[in-house]
Amino acid sequence: MIWNSIVRLGVHDSFEPAIDQSAPRISHGLFRPADPWDIGTDVLRTISKSMELAPSPIAVDLLNLATAVYATDLRIPRKLSADRWQRSIHLHMPVREPDLWAPLQEDFSRVITYLTGDFWDVHFRAAERFELPAKPKRAKVLVPTDSNVVALFSGGLDSLVGAIDLFEDGQRPVLVGHHGSGMTKTAQSHVLQRLRASYDKDLSDLLFFVQPHKQKRSGEQSMRSRSFLFLSLGVLVSTALAHQPPLVVAENGLISLNIPLTPSRMGSLSTRTTHPFFVKSFQNLLTGLGIPTIIETPYRFQTKGEMLKACKSRDILKESLPHSMSCSHPEAGRFAGSSPGVHCGYCVPCLIRRASTRAARFPDSPYRVDVLAHTPDPTSQTGSDLRAFQMAIERLKSLSQQQRRALVLSSGPLPADDILPYGDVFIRGMNEVGHLLSRSKQSPKASSR
């Protein structure tokens, strides 16, 4: 079954694809207030109020594409696919310079396919008459035109370390965040409040709202395509600055590689949101579009614990760390009768975070479930990730150094020169988690399940 995702841009767009009327389809609106499927966003309005220069029109089209991909990803349920996982999607996307985008059509399709694990076919078409929102007459410029770096800011621990290091290096970064209707903005705001106390004169931030309509019961929840949107937001801001500075993505190597912990996690539980191959492919697309923004990943060969140890202000990190949020599902507590916004303690990011703070000797935030003190059922939601780590760490013991390093290729291709350092950071990262789990009461024996 092939889904058609039809995107209409602006109030004058009445596009209908030449497809069978019975073909499965969904529609999205961009800047169409009367459209029931208009995607909620404040991005261009926020930029027009906060920045002196306008972003590149090509970067705006890139953001529109990323927003459409994100919305499509959330709305089409995987359970309707033949294997209940991989979806086939034709995306009908309006752009203002189709001759520029057409040569990259297959490249975009491949990159998005790699990112989400589905089969995408992007079809670019000429946009109908559309004008960007006018700049408000009383706009207050909050972002200095000469800011020399843009950094993605998720409210998590890695982006917190990245921001501190930039400030301590004397940079003037613009911190770019994305949030929807959940707890993400709260975490971002709390961390920014702590950073502002130390770096107020150098701190600029833009927290963008993008919230597609989500299928509460049947839609896709993994949000694998969010990193495409997040990178596009950073690029948009870069193109609205005088020197179109680089975009820094602060992510540790273990999380970026996200090697499947067990063979059964090759699909649904193995995301590629900041995998080096995806980041490099995205950079190539920017080059093809003529966008000069360079993406930098300075922590790609460091574990999370190594990032914390090397942070250039341990005092500021110690004060800010408890307010950061690394959890995959921070609102899960709401459904368990406790407060949302607390780390669950049992998901992969929580376990890696806990291992890193222990390795770097930092106090950490509280966890709703302490899987080390009270080992959960390995077949339950609260015990499955712990068990997967235990199995993976035990399996690594039987592999040679060369075999361990070769594992880094299981989640995607890497440049030949990077295989060795990525293999090493993978092993060091797993060792960090292994040191944490050695405190667990349960023996980490491998299982064939």
Helices and strands as residue ranges (DSSP letters): E 2-9, E 25-30, E 40-41, H 43-50, H 57-75, G 78-80, E 88-95, H 98-101, G 102-104, H 105-116, E 119-126, E 149-152, H 157-168, E 173-179, H 184-199, G 200-202, E 204-211, H 226-239, E 247-248, H 253-257, G 263-265, H 276-289, E 295-296, H 304-310, H 314-320, G 321-323, H 332-335, H 348-359, H 381-396, H 401-406, G 407-411, H 416-437
